[in-house]
Amino acid sequence: MCISKVDMAKVKKFFKQYLFAKFQCKNWELCRELKDYDPKDDQKYLKWEHFVEYVEQVLDALDKTSARIIKEIYIQNKRICELPYSYSTYYAYRKKAIIELLAYLDLKI
């Protein structure tokens, strides 16, 4: 299933709303933790920018190809959620973003 230019605009709008509503406004604690990452802190938290960069990768993949690659990214990231807690929270949010994108595009996993 190829995604048209109109659909891409909708997807980008969806992700923008997703990031602002769910990560910046409604979850200040998580956002603060991700932004306050300090390399000396044994990588306790990952940078907020890493999450944003990941979302940009997803959008880039959508720009270049079909929604099929999103399914592949989702499948690869399912295993990541089994990592230790300091990482699992971050990756669980990545997984959630993929699930919601798939639902938005009306695709089945």
Residue pairs with C-beta under 8 A, 6 or more apart in sequence:
1 66
1 67
1 68
1 105
1 107
2 66
3 11
3 62
3 66
3 67
3 105
7 105
8 62
8 63
11 59
11 62
11 101
11 104
11 105
12 59
14 101
14 104
15 55
15 58
15 59
15 97
15 101
18 97
18 100
19 52
19 55
23 30
23 31
23 48
23 51
23 93
24 31
30 89
30 93
31 48
33 45
34 45
34 46
34 47
34 48
34 50
34 51
34 90
35 47
35 48
36 45
37 43
37 44
37 45
37 46
37 47
37 48
38 44
38 45
42 86
43 86
43 87
44 86
45 86
45 90
46 87
46 90
50 90
51 90
51 93
51 94
54 94
54 97
55 97
58 70
58 73
58 97
58 98
58 101
61 69
61 70
61 73
62 69
62 70
67 102
67 105
67 107
70 98
70 101
70 102
70 105
70 107
71 102
71 107
71 109
73 98
74 95
74 98
74 99
74 102
74 109
75 109
77 91
77 94
77 95
77 98
78 95
80 87
80 88
80 91
80 94
80 95
81 88
81 91
81 92
81 95
82 88
83 91
99 109
102 108
102 109
